[in-house]
Amino acid sequence: MKNNLYRFCLIALASILLISCSAKKTYIVKSPGQNNELIFNLTQSGQPQYRFSSNGKSVIEPSLLGFEFEGIRKMTEGFEVVATEINTADTVWEQPWGEFKKIRDHHNELIIHLKDGEGRLVDIIFRVFDDGLGFRYSFPKQPNLDKVKISNEITQFTFPFDNDVWSIPVHSDNSYYESFYKKTPMSQTDTINTPATFETKNNLFVAIHEANLTDFASMTLLKLPNNQYKSELVPWADGVKVYAQAPFNTPWRTVIVGKTPGDLVTSTLMLNLNEPSKIKDISWIAPSKYIGIWWGMHLEKYTWGQGDKHGATTKNTKEYLDFAADNGLDGVLVEGWNQGWDGDWTADGTAFSFVKPYPDFDLDEISKYAAMKNVRLIGHHETAGAAKHYESQLDDAFKLYNKMGVNTVKTGYVNKYLDKKEWHDSQYGVRHYRRVIETAAKYHIMIDNHEPVKGTGLQRTYPNFMTQEGGRGQEYNAWSADGGNTPAHTVTLPFTRMLSGPMDYTPGNFDFDYKTAAGAKVLTTLAHQLALYVVLFSPLQMASDLPENYVGKPEFKFIKEVPCIWSDTKVLDSKIGEYTTIVRKDWNGQNWYLGSITNQEARKLKVSLSFLDSGKSYKAEVYADGDGADYKTNPYPVSMSSKTVNSTTILDINLATGGGTAIKFTPIP
């Protein structure tokens, strides 16, 4: 306690000296390791302005802050600083699941209390970490500001250069973030989604995103001249960006910075800017590896609706449950079990019932059978974007699942809009998705959300919010007119989409010879599919293929054994869009797992095993691309081998085109 108090006093004293000695009234706060620095000041017209640097390199040049409203004067200038606060935090908290078991929250905080010419108050809160910056606006309860309609957020992100950025456009193909990430100069972009990942000309990697998106509109980035983006909030159908009433807080705007792409992946800044769990008893929340009546529908072997090819039958589900039980998988997802799938369900989701099964699906019998097999039944709620209709059944639907022992639900919103007019990532959508998560928690149900609003770290506050889609997943390899996900896609996701949280990509395809009308294919090798279980994190992981395609395949052993959650994660040699090698440690044990994947180029990598405990020997079970493996012509060959290694070993990893390597490391007693 004395050391913490001493540190606090030093930080406070240093900041006070900086404030009092500066004629420009500049306020400075550094990260605990002194590597990152935030500078705040008011311009001559009283506009709030910040800049941010890392190890002496400029990350964000002077950038303005503020808000505009409908019907009242904007809050962008004429401010004075009425008070400041300096705080520091250094705590360690434990996750119930994640990529790390323990997370350190170590930051220094600067709070600027501002008042404008009309006496209106706003606080700007900056938290500076060794891995980046988070800041938010806080509007206190006050006599001069009550209900507001936000029309524009001024928050700017001004870069010193025209950097390259990995990004996807906003609402281009749909509202689900299901586009390929492309690397382009900032000057060639328009409005892009976050997280957006920048490769800067001063050799830094930077990601712009947000944390704790609560009752607010999602932030996108509008490109402006002079290497600048500004926050562009997703509007309601009536044009208003956000309806709010003081007191209220905005989400945190986040700037993660690192020397390598892997530094972005292992940052815990977003999680640290969310609130601790609001769920007191989390004993019912657990990871799961599952199969499902799902891929067969995408291949048109089955249908979601009724008929001769209906997939979600009592008979089929029991067979899937048998396969799961026989192979150590603990869940079976069933899509198309409930009434409402007949006809063009995407056009109108109000036909869906979330409590009435089709006649050929005996929910009671299947639930008892699943319990007997000790396998979870994973429920499915497709809404087709009919959010209000779904909300009207939420309690009854989750109550039914709770009664039947179904403790996980995959939700879906296959429609460009919610309720035919509102964006998924608007304040309207944010409110809906939060209501689903909170209601699910009441009935001890975990959520896997598809067609979502982007992740912002809410799994810390609601750990039943396990995973979501929010990107191009495996399903595109069944029916996408562009041929499927490119080999570069999965080596880009860790440094872009995955920065927003877990992704239900659904890896694990073993059959590459299926035929669909679109001609799409899985464009990787089989070993690449295995490596994805390590590379792409999700506490709910699917073995995506049809059960019969796993029978008799020795490679399936890796899928059965690889964990879903991790106590530690390290990103080794990686280049965005080209290749990556990631290692993770088992949540409870001492085993390590490695996943290494490449794009369309074959490559040879040397991987140091220095992450292993020194002085110990490990058995390495290797699943590598076999002779002649090629994602286009021969994706099947897998070379399985075993060797003894230790922390001084340098492994040679040979990746085929579109290939991968998966390794399990087990300590030798």
C-alpha positions as CSV (number, residue, x, y, z in Angstrom):
1,M,0.0,0.0,0.0
2,K,2.8,2.4,0.9
3,N,4.5,1.8,-2.5
4,N,1.3,2.4,-4.3
5,L,0.7,5.6,-2.4
6,Y,4.2,6.8,-3.1
7,R,3.8,6.1,-6.8
8,F,0.5,7.9,-6.9
9,C,2.0,11.0,-5.2
10,L,5.0,11.0,-7.6
11,I,2.6,10.9,-10.6
12,A,0.3,13.5,-9.2
13,L,3.2,15.8,-8.4
14,A,4.8,15.5,-11.8
15,S,1.6,16.3,-13.5
16,I,0.9,19.3,-11.4
17,L,4.3,20.7,-12.1
18,L,3.8,20.2,-15.8
19,I,0.4,22.0,-15.6
20,S,1.6,24.9,-13.6
21,C,4.8,25.5,-15.6
22,S,3.2,25.4,-19.0
23,A,2.0,28.7,-20.4
24,K,-0.1,26.9,-22.9
25,K,-1.9,24.9,-20.1
26,T,-0.7,21.6,-21.4
27,Y,-1.6,18.5,-19.4
28,I,0.5,15.4,-19.7
29,V,0.2,11.8,-18.5
30,K,2.5,8.9,-19.3
31,S,1.9,5.2,-19.1
32,P,3.3,3.3,-16.1
33,G,6.3,2.1,-18.1
34,Q,6.9,5.7,-19.3
35,N,6.8,4.5,-23.0
36,N,3.5,6.1,-24.0
37,E,2.5,9.7,-23.5
38,L,-0.8,11.6,-23.8
39,I,-0.9,15.4,-24.1
40,F,-4.1,17.5,-23.7
41,N,-4.6,21.1,-24.2
42,L,-7.2,23.7,-25.2
43,T,-6.8,25.6,-28.5
44,Q,-7.0,29.4,-28.6
45,S,-10.7,29.1,-29.2
46,G,-11.1,26.7,-26.3
47,Q,-11.4,23.5,-28.3
48,P,-10.3,20.3,-26.5
49,Q,-7.3,18.7,-28.2
50,Y,-5.1,15.6,-27.6
51,R,-2.1,14.0,-29.0
52,F,-0.4,10.7,-28.3
53,S,3.1,9.2,-28.8
54,S,4.9,6.0,-28.1
55,N,8.6,5.8,-27.3
56,G,9.0,9.3,-28.7
57,K,7.3,8.4,-32.0
58,S,4.1,10.4,-32.9
59,V,1.1,8.1,-33.1
60,I,-1.8,10.7,-33.1
61,E,-1.0,14.3,-34.0
62,P,-3.1,17.1,-32.4
63,S,-6.7,16.0,-32.8
64,L,-9.9,17.8,-31.7
65,L,-12.6,16.5,-29.4
66,G,-16.3,17.4,-28.9
67,F,-19.9,16.8,-29.7
68,E,-22.7,18.4,-31.7
69,F,-26.4,18.1,-31.0
70,E,-29.8,18.7,-32.6
71,G,-31.6,21.8,-31.5
72,I,-29.0,23.1,-29.0
73,R,-25.6,24.7,-29.3
74,K,-22.7,22.3,-30.0
75,M,-20.1,21.5,-27.3
76,T,-16.9,21.9,-29.3
77,E,-15.3,25.2,-28.2
78,G,-15.3,27.9,-25.7
79,F,-14.2,25.5,-22.9
80,E,-12.2,26.2,-19.8
81,V,-10.5,23.7,-17.6
82,V,-12.2,23.9,-14.1
83,A,-10.3,21.1,-12.5
84,T,-8.1,18.0,-13.1
85,E,-7.6,14.7,-11.4
86,I,-4.7,12.3,-11.6
87,N,-5.1,8.6,-10.6
88,T,-3.2,5.4,-11.0
89,A,-4.3,1.7,-10.9
90,D,-2.4,-1.5,-10.7
91,T,-4.5,-4.6,-10.1
92,V,-4.7,-8.1,-11.4
93,W,-8.0,-9.8,-12.2
94,E,-8.9,-13.3,-13.4
95,Q,-11.1,-14.2,-16.3
96,P,-13.5,-17.2,-16.2
97,W,-12.3,-17.9,-19.7
98,G,-10.2,-16.2,-22.3
99,E,-6.8,-16.0,-24.0
100,F,-5.2,-15.2,-20.7
101,K,-6.2,-16.4,-17.2
102,K,-4.9,-13.4,-15.3
103,I,-4.9,-9.8,-16.6
104,R,-3.0,-6.9,-15.2
105,D,-4.8,-3.5,-15.3
106,H,-2.0,-1.0,-14.9
107,H,-2.7,2.5,-16.1
108,N,-2.4,6.1,-15.2
109,E,-5.5,8.3,-15.6
110,L,-6.0,12.0,-16.3
111,I,-9.5,13.4,-15.9
112,I,-10.1,16.9,-17.4
113,H,-13.2,18.7,-16.0
114,L,-14.4,21.1,-18.6
115,K,-17.1,23.9,-18.7
116,D,-18.2,25.7,-21.8
117,G,-19.6,29.3,-22.2
118,E,-23.1,28.2,-21.3
119,G,-22.0,26.5,-18.1
120,R,-22.4,23.0,-19.5
121,L,-20.0,20.4,-18.1
122,V,-18.2,17.5,-19.6
123,D,-15.3,15.4,-18.3
124,I,-12.8,13.8,-20.7
125,I,-11.1,10.8,-19.1
126,F,-7.8,9.5,-20.4
127,R,-6.2,6.2,-19.4
128,V,-2.7,5.5,-20.6
129,F,-1.4,2.0,-20.6
130,D,1.9,0.6,-21.8
131,D,0.0,-1.0,-24.7
132,G,-2.0,2.1,-25.6
133,L,-4.6,4.7,-24.8
134,G,-8.3,4.7,-23.9
135,F,-10.4,7.9,-23.5
136,R,-14.1,8.7,-23.1
137,Y,-16.5,11.6,-22.5
138,S,-18.5,11.7,-19.3
139,F,-21.5,14.1,-19.1
140,P,-22.4,14.6,-15.4
141,K,-25.9,15.3,-14.2
142,Q,-26.2,19.1,-14.4
143,P,-28.8,21.9,-14.6
144,N,-27.7,23.1,-18.1
145,L,-27.8,19.8,-20.0
146,D,-30.5,17.1,-19.8
147,K,-31.8,15.1,-22.7
148,V,-29.8,15.4,-25.9
149,K,-29.9,14.2,-29.5
150,I,-26.3,13.7,-30.6
151,S,-25.9,14.6,-34.3
152,N,-22.1,14.4,-34.6
153,E,-19.0,13.3,-32.6
154,I,-16.0,15.4,-33.4
155,T,-13.4,13.0,-32.1
156,Q,-10.4,13.0,-34.5
157,F,-7.6,10.6,-35.1
158,T,-4.9,12.5,-37.0
159,F,-1.9,10.6,-38.1
160,P,1.6,12.0,-39.0
161,F,1.7,10.0,-42.3
162,D,-0.5,8.6,-45.0
163,N,-0.1,5.1,-43.4
164,D,-1.3,1.8,-44.8
165,V,-4.5,0.5,-43.1
166,W,-6.1,-2.9,-43.0
167,S,-9.9,-2.3,-43.0
168,I,-13.3,-3.1,-44.3
169,P,-15.9,-0.5,-45.5
170,V,-19.0,0.3,-43.6
171,H,-22.3,-1.3,-44.7
172,S,-20.9,-2.2,-48.1
173,D,-22.2,-5.7,-48.7
174,N,-24.4,-6.0,-45.5
175,S,-24.2,-4.8,-41.9
176,Y,-22.4,-7.8,-40.5
177,Y,-18.7,-6.9,-41.1
178,E,-18.5,-9.8,-43.6
179,S,-16.0,-8.3,-46.1
180,F,-12.4,-9.1,-46.8
181,Y,-9.9,-6.9,-45.0
182,K,-7.8,-5.0,-47.5
183,K,-4.5,-3.1,-47.1
184,T,-4.6,0.3,-48.6
185,P,-3.1,3.8,-48.0
186,M,-5.4,5.8,-45.7
187,S,-5.9,8.3,-48.4
188,Q,-7.7,5.7,-50.6
189,T,-10.3,4.8,-47.9
190,D,-13.7,6.4,-47.3
191,T,-15.6,5.3,-44.1
192,I,-14.2,2.2,-42.5
193,N,-15.1,0.0,-39.6
194,T,-13.2,-0.6,-36.4
195,P,-11.0,-2.3,-35.4
196,A,-8.8,-0.7,-38.1
197,T,-5.2,-1.7,-38.1
198,F,-2.5,0.6,-39.3
199,E,1.1,-0.2,-40.4
200,T,2.8,3.2,-39.8
201,K,5.7,4.7,-41.6
202,N,7.6,5.1,-38.3
203,N,7.5,1.3,-37.8
204,L,4.6,1.0,-35.4
205,F,1.5,-1.1,-35.5
206,V,-1.6,0.8,-34.3
207,A,-5.3,-0.3,-34.0
208,I,-8.2,2.1,-33.5
209,H,-11.3,0.7,-31.9
210,E,-13.6,1.2,-29.0
211,A,-14.4,-0.5,-25.6
212,N,-17.6,-0.9,-23.6
213,L,-20.1,0.0,-26.3
214,T,-23.1,0.6,-24.0
215,D,-26.4,2.3,-25.1
216,F,-24.6,4.3,-27.7
217,A,-24.0,4.1,-31.5
218,S,-21.1,2.2,-32.9
219,M,-18.1,4.3,-34.0
220,T,-16.9,4.1,-37.6
221,L,-14.1,6.2,-39.0
222,L,-14.8,8.8,-41.7
223,K,-11.7,9.7,-43.8
224,L,-10.9,13.4,-43.9
225,P,-8.0,15.2,-45.6
226,N,-4.6,15.5,-44.1
227,N,-4.1,11.9,-42.8
228,Q,-7.2,12.3,-40.5
229,Y,-10.2,10.2,-39.5
230,K,-13.0,11.3,-37.3
231,S,-15.6,9.3,-35.4
232,E,-18.7,8.7,-37.5
233,L,-21.5,7.3,-35.4
234,V,-24.0,4.9,-37.0
235,P,-27.3,6.7,-37.1
236,W,-30.9,5.7,-36.3
237,A,-33.3,5.6,-39.3
238,D,-34.4,9.2,-38.4
239,G,-30.8,10.5,-38.6
240,V,-30.2,11.0,-34.9
241,K,-26.9,9.3,-33.9
242,V,-27.6,8.9,-30.2
243,Y,-30.4,9.6,-27.8
244,A,-29.0,10.3,-24.3
245,Q,-29.8,11.9,-21.0
246,A,-27.2,13.3,-18.5
247,P,-25.6,11.7,-16.7
248,F,-24.1,9.4,-19.4
249,N,-20.8,8.1,-20.6
250,T,-19.6,7.4,-24.1
251,P,-17.8,4.2,-25.0
252,W,-14.0,4.3,-24.7
253,R,-12.2,5.3,-27.8
254,T,-9.1,3.1,-28.0
255,V,-5.6,3.4,-29.6
256,I,-3.6,0.2,-29.2
257,V,0.1,0.6,-30.2
258,G,2.9,-2.0,-30.6
259,K,6.2,-2.7,-32.3
260,T,5.0,-5.9,-33.9
261,P,1.6,-7.1,-35.2
262,G,1.5,-9.6,-32.3
263,D,1.6,-6.7,-29.7
264,L,-1.9,-5.8,-30.9
265,V,-3.2,-9.4,-30.6
266,T,-2.0,-9.7,-27.0
267,S,-3.1,-6.3,-25.8
268,T,-5.6,-6.5,-22.9
269,L,-6.5,-2.8,-23.0
270,M,-10.0,-3.3,-24.4
271,L,-10.9,-5.8,-21.6
272,N,-9.4,-3.5,-19.0
273,L,-11.8,-0.7,-20.1
274,N,-14.9,-2.8,-19.4
275,E,-16.6,-3.2,-16.1
276,P,-16.1,-6.3,-13.9
277,S,-18.6,-9.2,-14.2
278,K,-22.2,-8.3,-13.3
279,I,-23.0,-12.1,-13.0
280,K,-22.1,-13.2,-9.5
281,D,-22.5,-16.9,-10.0
282,I,-20.6,-18.0,-13.1
283,S,-20.4,-21.7,-12.3
284,W,-22.7,-22.5,-15.2
285,I,-20.5,-20.7,-17.8
286,A,-18.1,-23.0,-19.5
287,P,-16.4,-23.4,-22.9
288,S,-17.5,-26.0,-25.4
289,K,-16.4,-27.8,-28.5
290,Y,-19.3,-28.9,-30.6
291,I,-20.6,-30.2,-33.9
292,G,-23.9,-29.3,-35.5
293,I,-26.7,-29.8,-37.9
294,W,-25.5,-26.8,-39.8
295,W,-22.9,-27.5,-42.6
296,G,-25.3,-29.9,-44.3
297,M,-27.7,-27.1,-44.8
298,H,-25.1,-24.8,-46.4
299,L,-24.2,-27.7,-48.7
300,E,-27.9,-28.2,-49.5
301,K,-27.8,-31.7,-48.2
302,Y,-30.4,-30.7,-45.6
303,T,-33.0,-27.8,-45.3
304,W,-33.8,-25.6,-42.4
305,G,-37.5,-25.7,-43.3
306,Q,-39.8,-28.7,-43.4
307,G,-39.7,-31.4,-46.1
308,D,-38.0,-34.6,-47.2
309,K,-34.5,-33.0,-46.5
310,H,-35.3,-31.4,-43.2
311,G,-32.1,-31.5,-41.1
312,A,-33.3,-30.9,-37.6
313,T,-35.2,-34.2,-37.0
314,T,-35.2,-36.3,-33.9
315,K,-33.4,-39.1,-35.7
316,N,-30.6,-36.9,-37.1
317,T,-30.1,-35.1,-33.8
318,K,-29.7,-38.3,-31.9
319,E,-27.1,-39.5,-34.4
320,Y,-25.2,-36.3,-33.9
321,L,-25.4,-36.7,-30.2
322,D,-24.1,-40.2,-30.5
323,F,-21.1,-39.0,-32.5
324,A,-20.4,-36.2,-30.0
325,A,-20.5,-38.6,-27.1
326,D,-18.3,-41.1,-28.8
327,N,-15.6,-38.6,-29.7
328,G,-15.5,-36.5,-26.5
329,L,-17.3,-33.4,-28.0
330,D,-19.6,-31.8,-25.5
331,G,-22.2,-30.0,-27.6
332,V,-24.5,-30.4,-30.6
333,L,-25.9,-27.3,-32.3
334,V,-29.3,-27.8,-34.0
335,E,-30.5,-25.3,-36.6
336,G,-34.0,-25.4,-38.1
337,W,-35.7,-27.1,-35.2
338,N,-38.4,-24.4,-34.7
339,Q,-41.4,-23.3,-36.6
340,G,-40.9,-20.4,-39.1
341,W,-38.3,-21.6,-41.6
342,D,-40.8,-22.4,-44.4
343,G,-40.9,-20.0,-47.3
344,D,-38.7,-16.9,-47.6
345,W,-37.9,-16.5,-43.9
346,T,-35.2,-13.8,-44.6
347,A,-37.9,-11.4,-45.8
348,D,-40.0,-11.6,-42.7
349,G,-38.8,-13.0,-39.4
350,T,-42.1,-12.6,-37.6
351,A,-43.2,-16.1,-38.5
352,F,-40.5,-17.6,-36.2
353,S,-41.6,-19.2,-33.0
354,F,-38.9,-19.8,-30.4
355,V,-40.9,-22.2,-28.3
356,K,-42.7,-24.4,-30.9
357,P,-40.7,-27.2,-32.6
358,Y,-41.5,-28.8,-35.9
359,P,-43.5,-32.0,-35.6
360,D,-40.4,-34.2,-36.5
361,F,-38.3,-32.7,-33.7
362,D,-39.2,-33.9,-30.2
363,L,-37.5,-31.4,-28.0
364,D,-38.4,-33.2,-24.8
365,E,-37.1,-36.6,-26.0
366,I,-33.9,-35.1,-27.5
367,S,-33.2,-33.1,-24.3
368,K,-33.4,-36.3,-22.2
369,Y,-31.3,-38.2,-24.7
370,A,-28.6,-35.4,-24.6
371,A,-28.5,-35.5,-20.9
372,M,-28.1,-39.3,-20.9
373,K,-25.2,-38.9,-23.3
374,N,-23.7,-36.1,-21.2
375,V,-23.7,-33.8,-24.3
376,R,-25.1,-30.3,-24.4
377,L,-27.8,-29.4,-26.7
378,I,-27.0,-26.0,-28.2
379,G,-30.1,-24.0,-29.2
380,H,-30.6,-21.8,-32.2
381,H,-32.6,-18.6,-32.6
382,E,-32.7,-17.1,-36.1
383,T,-34.6,-13.9,-36.1
384,A,-34.1,-12.6,-39.7
385,G,-33.7,-9.2,-38.1
386,A,-37.1,-9.1,-36.5
387,A,-35.7,-7.8,-33.2
388,K,-39.0,-6.7,-31.5
389,H,-40.7,-10.0,-32.4
390,Y,-37.8,-11.8,-30.8
391,E,-37.8,-9.7,-27.7
392,S,-41.5,-10.4,-27.2
393,Q,-40.6,-14.1,-26.9
394,L,-37.2,-13.8,-25.1
395,D,-38.3,-14.8,-21.6
396,D,-40.5,-17.7,-22.7
397,A,-37.8,-19.0,-25.1
398,F,-35.0,-18.9,-22.6
399,K,-37.2,-20.2,-19.9
400,L,-38.0,-23.2,-22.1
401,Y,-34.3,-23.8,-22.8
402,N,-33.5,-23.6,-19.2
403,K,-36.1,-26.2,-18.4
404,M,-34.7,-28.5,-21.1
405,G,-31.1,-28.1,-19.9
406,V,-30.1,-26.1,-23.0
407,N,-27.5,-23.6,-21.7
408,T,-26.1,-22.2,-24.9
409,V,-27.9,-20.4,-27.8
410,K,-26.7,-19.3,-31.2
411,T,-28.6,-16.2,-32.3
412,G,-28.9,-14.9,-35.8
413,Y,-30.0,-11.8,-37.6
414,V,-29.8,-12.5,-41.4
415,N,-31.2,-9.2,-42.7
416,K,-29.6,-6.0,-43.7
417,Y,-31.6,-4.1,-41.1
418,L,-33.2,-4.8,-37.7
419,D,-37.0,-4.4,-37.8
420,K,-36.6,-3.5,-41.5
421,K,-35.1,0.0,-40.8
422,E,-32.3,0.1,-38.2
423,W,-28.7,-0.8,-38.6
424,H,-27.3,-3.7,-36.5
425,D,-24.6,-1.4,-35.2
426,S,-26.7,1.6,-34.4
427,Q,-27.8,2.5,-30.8
428,Y,-31.0,0.6,-31.6
429,G,-29.0,-2.6,-32.3
430,V,-26.7,-2.1,-29.4
431,R,-29.7,-1.9,-27.0
432,H,-31.3,-5.0,-28.5
433,Y,-28.2,-7.2,-28.3
434,R,-27.6,-6.1,-24.7
435,R,-31.1,-7.0,-23.8
436,V,-30.6,-10.5,-25.2
437,I,-27.4,-11.0,-23.3
438,E,-28.9,-9.8,-20.0
439,T,-32.0,-11.9,-20.4
440,A,-30.0,-14.9,-21.3
441,A,-27.9,-14.5,-18.1
442,K,-31.1,-14.5,-16.0
443,Y,-31.8,-18.0,-17.3
444,H,-28.2,-19.2,-17.1
445,I,-27.8,-19.3,-20.9
446,M,-24.6,-18.5,-22.9
447,I,-24.8,-16.6,-26.2
448,D,-23.1,-17.1,-29.5
449,N,-24.3,-14.1,-31.6
450,H,-24.2,-14.1,-35.4
451,E,-24.8,-11.0,-37.6
452,P,-23.9,-8.9,-34.5
453,V,-22.6,-5.5,-33.6
454,K,-18.8,-5.7,-33.2
455,G,-17.3,-6.9,-30.0
456,T,-15.9,-4.2,-27.6
457,G,-14.9,-6.4,-24.6
458,L,-18.4,-6.8,-23.0
459,Q,-17.5,-10.5,-22.3
460,R,-15.8,-9.2,-19.1
461,T,-19.0,-7.7,-17.8
462,Y,-21.2,-10.5,-19.2
463,P,-19.1,-13.6,-19.4
464,N,-22.1,-15.5,-20.7
465,F,-21.5,-13.5,-23.9
466,M,-19.1,-16.1,-25.3
467,T,-18.5,-15.5,-28.9
468,Q,-19.9,-14.1,-32.1
469,E,-19.5,-14.0,-35.9
470,G,-18.9,-10.5,-37.2
471,G,-16.7,-11.5,-40.0
472,R,-16.5,-13.9,-43.0
473,G,-16.6,-17.4,-41.5
474,Q,-16.4,-20.9,-42.9
475,E,-19.9,-20.8,-44.3
476,Y,-18.7,-18.6,-47.2
477,N,-16.8,-21.6,-48.4
478,A,-20.1,-23.3,-49.2
479,W,-22.0,-20.7,-51.2
480,S,-20.0,-17.5,-51.8
481,A,-20.1,-16.4,-55.4
482,D,-16.5,-15.2,-55.1
483,G,-15.3,-18.8,-54.6
484,G,-14.8,-18.7,-50.8
485,N,-12.4,-17.3,-48.2
486,T,-8.9,-16.8,-49.6
487,P,-5.9,-18.3,-48.0
488,A,-4.9,-14.8,-46.9
489,H,-8.1,-14.2,-45.1
490,T,-7.3,-16.3,-42.0
491,V,-3.8,-14.9,-41.7
492,T,-5.4,-11.4,-41.6
493,L,-8.1,-12.0,-39.1
494,P,-5.9,-12.3,-36.0
495,F,-4.7,-8.7,-36.5
496,T,-8.0,-7.2,-37.6
497,R,-11.4,-8.7,-36.7
498,M,-10.0,-10.7,-33.8
499,L,-8.9,-7.6,-32.0
500,S,-12.6,-7.0,-31.2
501,G,-12.9,-10.4,-29.4
502,P,-13.7,-14.1,-30.0
503,M,-14.9,-15.2,-33.4
504,D,-17.1,-18.2,-34.2
505,Y,-15.3,-18.9,-37.5
506,T,-16.3,-22.6,-37.3
507,P,-13.0,-24.3,-38.5
508,G,-12.4,-28.0,-39.0
509,N,-13.4,-28.9,-42.6
510,F,-11.9,-32.3,-43.6
511,D,-13.7,-32.8,-46.9
512,F,-12.7,-30.6,-49.8
513,D,-14.5,-32.4,-52.7
514,Y,-18.0,-31.2,-52.1
515,K,-19.9,-29.6,-54.9
516,T,-22.2,-26.5,-54.6
517,A,-24.0,-24.4,-57.1
518,A,-21.7,-21.4,-56.4
519,G,-18.6,-23.5,-56.9
520,A,-17.1,-22.3,-53.6
521,K,-14.4,-24.3,-51.8
522,V,-12.4,-24.4,-48.6
523,L,-9.2,-22.8,-49.8
524,T,-6.7,-24.2,-47.3
525,T,-5.0,-27.5,-46.6
526,L,-6.3,-29.9,-43.9
527,A,-3.4,-29.0,-41.7
528,H,-4.3,-25.3,-42.0
529,Q,-7.8,-26.2,-40.7
530,L,-6.3,-27.9,-37.6
531,A,-4.0,-24.9,-36.9
532,L,-7.1,-22.5,-36.9
533,Y,-8.1,-24.0,-33.6
534,V,-5.1,-22.3,-32.1
535,V,-4.9,-19.2,-34.3
536,L,-8.6,-18.1,-34.1
537,F,-9.8,-17.9,-30.5
538,S,-13.3,-18.8,-29.5
539,P,-14.4,-20.4,-26.2
540,L,-17.1,-22.1,-28.2
541,Q,-15.3,-24.0,-31.0
542,M,-17.1,-26.0,-33.7
543,A,-15.9,-29.0,-35.6
544,S,-17.7,-27.7,-38.7
545,D,-17.7,-30.7,-41.1
546,L,-20.3,-33.5,-41.4
547,P,-19.6,-36.2,-38.8
548,E,-19.0,-38.9,-41.4
549,N,-16.0,-36.9,-42.7
550,Y,-14.2,-37.3,-39.4
551,V,-14.7,-41.1,-39.1
552,G,-11.4,-43.0,-39.5
553,K,-9.3,-39.8,-39.8
554,P,-6.3,-39.8,-37.4
555,E,-6.0,-36.0,-37.7
556,F,-9.3,-35.6,-35.9
557,K,-7.4,-36.4,-32.7
558,F,-6.0,-32.9,-32.6
559,I,-9.5,-31.3,-32.8
560,K,-10.7,-33.6,-30.0
561,E,-7.7,-32.7,-27.8
562,V,-7.1,-29.0,-28.4
563,P,-8.6,-26.7,-25.7
564,C,-11.0,-23.8,-26.3
565,I,-9.6,-21.5,-23.6
566,W,-6.1,-20.5,-22.6
567,S,-4.1,-19.4,-19.6
568,D,-1.4,-17.7,-21.8
569,T,-1.0,-16.6,-25.4
570,K,2.1,-15.5,-27.4
571,V,2.3,-14.4,-31.0
572,L,5.6,-15.4,-32.6
573,D,6.9,-14.4,-36.0
574,S,4.0,-13.0,-38.1
575,K,3.2,-10.7,-41.0
576,I,-0.3,-9.5,-41.5
577,G,-2.0,-11.2,-44.5
578,E,1.0,-13.5,-45.1
579,Y,1.7,-15.8,-42.2
580,T,1.4,-16.1,-38.5
581,T,2.5,-18.5,-35.7
582,I,0.6,-18.4,-32.4
583,V,1.2,-20.5,-29.3
584,R,-1.2,-20.9,-26.4
585,K,-1.0,-22.6,-23.0
586,D,-3.8,-24.9,-21.7
587,W,-6.2,-23.2,-19.2
588,N,-5.6,-25.7,-16.4
589,G,-2.7,-27.9,-17.5
590,Q,0.9,-27.4,-18.7
591,N,0.4,-28.3,-22.3
592,W,1.2,-25.8,-25.0
593,Y,-0.3,-25.7,-28.5
594,L,1.0,-24.1,-31.7
595,G,-0.8,-23.0,-34.8
596,S,1.1,-21.7,-37.8
597,I,-0.6,-20.8,-41.1
598,T,0.3,-19.1,-44.4
599,N,-1.5,-17.5,-47.3
600,Q,-1.3,-18.7,-50.9
601,E,2.6,-18.8,-50.7
602,A,4.5,-21.8,-49.4
603,R,7.1,-20.8,-46.8
604,K,9.7,-22.2,-44.5
605,L,9.8,-20.8,-40.9
606,K,12.2,-21.3,-38.0
607,V,10.3,-21.2,-34.7
608,S,12.0,-20.9,-31.3
609,L,10.4,-22.9,-28.5
610,S,11.7,-20.5,-25.8
611,F,8.1,-20.2,-24.5
612,L,8.4,-23.7,-23.0
613,D,9.5,-24.1,-19.4
614,S,13.3,-24.1,-19.1
615,G,14.9,-27.4,-18.1
616,K,11.8,-29.5,-19.1
617,S,11.5,-31.8,-22.0
618,Y,8.3,-32.0,-24.0
619,K,6.7,-34.4,-26.4
620,A,5.7,-32.6,-29.6
621,E,2.9,-34.1,-31.6
622,V,3.2,-32.5,-35.0
623,Y,0.4,-32.3,-37.7
624,A,2.1,-30.7,-40.7
625,D,1.4,-30.4,-44.4
626,G,2.3,-33.7,-46.1
627,D,4.2,-34.4,-49.3
628,G,2.5,-32.8,-52.3
629,A,0.0,-30.8,-50.1
630,D,-1.4,-27.8,-52.0
631,Y,-4.6,-26.0,-51.2
632,K,-5.7,-25.9,-54.8
633,T,-4.9,-29.3,-56.1
634,N,-4.2,-31.6,-53.1
635,P,-5.3,-30.3,-49.7
636,Y,-5.5,-33.6,-47.9
637,P,-1.9,-34.8,-47.1
638,V,-1.0,-34.4,-43.4
639,S,2.3,-35.6,-42.0
640,M,1.9,-36.8,-38.4
641,S,5.1,-37.2,-36.3
642,S,6.3,-37.0,-32.7
643,K,9.6,-35.7,-31.4
644,T,11.2,-34.6,-28.1
645,V,11.9,-30.9,-27.7
646,N,12.8,-28.3,-25.1
647,S,13.0,-24.5,-24.7
648,T,16.2,-24.3,-26.7
649,T,14.8,-26.2,-29.7
650,I,14.4,-24.3,-33.0
651,L,11.7,-26.0,-35.1
652,D,11.7,-26.0,-38.8
653,I,8.1,-25.5,-40.0
654,N,7.4,-26.1,-43.7
655,L,4.0,-24.7,-44.8
656,A,2.5,-25.7,-48.2
657,T,0.5,-23.2,-50.3
658,G,-2.5,-22.3,-48.1
659,G,-1.0,-24.6,-45.6
660,G,-0.5,-24.9,-41.8
661,T,1.0,-26.8,-38.9
662,A,-0.6,-27.7,-35.6
663,I,1.5,-29.0,-32.7
664,K,0.6,-30.2,-29.2
665,F,3.5,-29.9,-26.6
666,T,3.1,-32.2,-23.5
667,P,5.7,-32.1,-20.6
668,I,7.6,-35.4,-20.2
669,P,7.6,-36.5,-16.5
